[in-house]
Amino acid sequence: MTSSPIPNCPAPSPRLELRFSCGQRLAAAALGLLLASQASAHGDAASAVPDEPGARIGLAAAVSQINASQLLPSARLAGYLLQGDPGVDRRGFGLEHAVIDGGWRFNETWGASLAIGKHDSDKAHVEAAWLQARRRTGYGDWQLTAGRQRPELGPVVTPAGHLDRFAMVPLAKRMAVNDDWVDDGAQLGWRSAGAGDVQWSADAGVWKGQVFPGSASASAAPSLHLGASRGDWRLDGFAARFSPQGRGAQVNGVNGAHSHSAPLCDAALRQVICLDGASHVAGASVRWDSHQWPLSVSAAGLLRRDSGALYSANGSAQYRGDNRGGWVDAVWRFHPRAEAGMRTERIQASHHLTGPGASLLSTEAGFNAYGPIRRSSLMLGYSLNDSMDLRMETGRETARGAAARFTLIRLVVKTDFLFPMHRL
């Protein structure tokens, strides 16, 4: 195993962001470690923390070259009441995602993890920073995790788009939580004991709720996840409730840069449309992972329902919007180092406004630009070694009768370094 020094980075700001130059150094260091590693293989562990006392460091990065005839409809998702910005144009060569994460198991009970990630030219940011207590009993395993983390949505939905087999974040996940749900809060999880044909899991969390579809002044957001597996099958469902107050979106047609922060709903309401009310997010997923055939099939469906007062500088109305969608994918591992896959996706929405400002608000929110969006993708992947995958993908997106084709090639590198307690 080889190693190189990790750059000395300034401490995170209160917003848990790092300086862009430090993010570049972190990504370069991570990629250097990944390429240098020969003996280590990436482990798809259930947790970032080792099961036994000790430490682990995980490194992952993906770079891609994307060619498309035009800006893909998924960049903006017009008509789905996200943040109204133009999104990210991923055409060309760029850093898709890079993550360096560490976990420490102090003893049988306590563990902690920290992860720093970077997307494209965005600033490096903290993706995880949590402390966990666990207890194993005859009735199952319990764990309480507090801090910044990804709420548990099931093994199909939670990792989708996060250094995934497919390069694009699923349309339904973009529609429901604006790419990925990373939040500050606490989550209590339970996994059933090993005996029995059915393995059960449950997770209940309370979150700060100030990320989409919440807002900077929202109250706490509760969530619940339930899962069950038996043989080749796995079934999961989840639900969460957000309470956005002044959740902003750019007025349709305003030229602005992509931002991870929602537009500000201040007293002036300049070029912004705002929502006060409730946002419910729910979903279900199923996976068939054959133990007899080198084949896996997954399906997921997500719903985001917004309701409340929608307003801008030009008027207000009562609003209810249902945004729904899902995807199905299948992966065939036809060789120990090679696999092929396909994914088909669709999202749609319905919007209802009542009040004197309904017509103008509908235009400002971009609902007149709405249309169902479909995406189909074919993927071919080859493992160059235990840590490095080369992937190619081709597909098409359609929206409002127009189609945009894309092709891409990706290099995905992942590895883990484990340090048992007796070696520290």
Protein Blocks (a to p, Z undefined) as FASTA:
>chain_A
ZZddddddddddfkopacfklmmmmmmmmmmmmmmpmkbccdddfbfbdfbgcddddddd
dddddddfbdcfklnogoilpnopnbjafehjddfbdcddddddfblmbccddddddehj
bccddfbdcdddddddfkbccdddedjddddebjklmmgopapablbdcfklmmmnnopa
cdddddddddddfedjbdcdddddddeklacfbdfkbccdddddddddehjbccdddddd
dddehiacddehiacdddfbdcdddfkopoiacdeddddddddddddddfkbccdddddd
dddddedjdddfkbccddddddddddddddddfbfkbccdddddddddddddedjklmmm
mmmnommmgccdddddddddddfblmbccddddddddeehiacddddddddddddddddf
klZZ
